[in-house]
Amino acid sequence: MFVPPTLWPFNVQDVLEDCLSALENGKGMNSRHRLLIDLLPKPPDETICAAVAGHELHVQKGTYENLVKTQAKYSQNELAISTDPQLRRQWARIKAAFNVQAYCDHKGVIRRTMSAERNLRPSFSVNLRRREDVFRAAFDAFCLRWNLYGMQNDEPLLLKLAVNITPYGTMIHIPAYWSFDPKRDIRWDAIASLHRARVPGRQGNVLAEGLVERMKAAGKLRRLDLEVHRLGFKGEKKHEFLCAGLGWVPGTSPKRISRLRAEFKNRRSLEKTK
């Protein structure tokens, strides 16, 4: 199954097409091609892809009913703004001041400036000498006033309580107008299931403490391995020496030592160098 675009931080297809073009022309991939490909994580498995692809279909249609339970709050506010004459007057003033068609997409939608993680924005300044900047500022102010994410063919698009998967995590957006009830408004089990699809394994205090202890033991094992090599120990004598150094009973299975060695083979040790 193809990886949904939602899970990539940029258009991977562009990169792969450029790599293939270079190979077809006999040039080979350059260092930038290799860097980008090496930095990307392994593609997610089909279970993750299927879960995210299903979510993408809902997002594309603007339907979040599978994750959000209370649609009455949205309907109430949508009715209120769609019948408010002040919104129509303000939109008419914007249309009189700017050629709004220049900012529409193929569906007739004009979207406000998107918000981002931690409310960090690429640009916060406004150049009043640039017409596009002024339009964006005016349209963003209009959308802020009416809790919109945009307009479509003169109709206001009210913000929804939305859940979105991004390459880096799961974002829940609660509109400013929404009287939020965490027990009644959201299907937490469905959101948790969608989010957990990408989680590599179990986590928690006990597991975190266990990881720290294993990393410390792995650092100690590296030093013990060097000492064993220096002393020339082999077989049972080597095993007893390693167990004693790790503080384990001599009857410990050699497989446990091998697993510890393999698990942290390429990781830095937490133990301080003595």
Secondary structure, DSSP 8 states (H G I E B T S, - for coil): ----GGG-SS-HHHHHHHHHHHHHTT----HHHHHHHHHS-----HHHHHHHHHHHHHHHHT--TTTB---HHHHHHHHHHHT-HHHHHHHHHHHHHS-GGGG--TTSEEE-----GGG--S-----TTSHHHHHHHHHHHHHHHHTEEEEETTEEEE---EEEEETTEEEEE--TT----TTTSB-HHHHHHHHHTT--S--SHHHHHHHHHHHHHHHHHHHHHHHHHHHT--HHHHHHHHHHHHT--TTS-HHHHHHHHHHTTTS--SS---
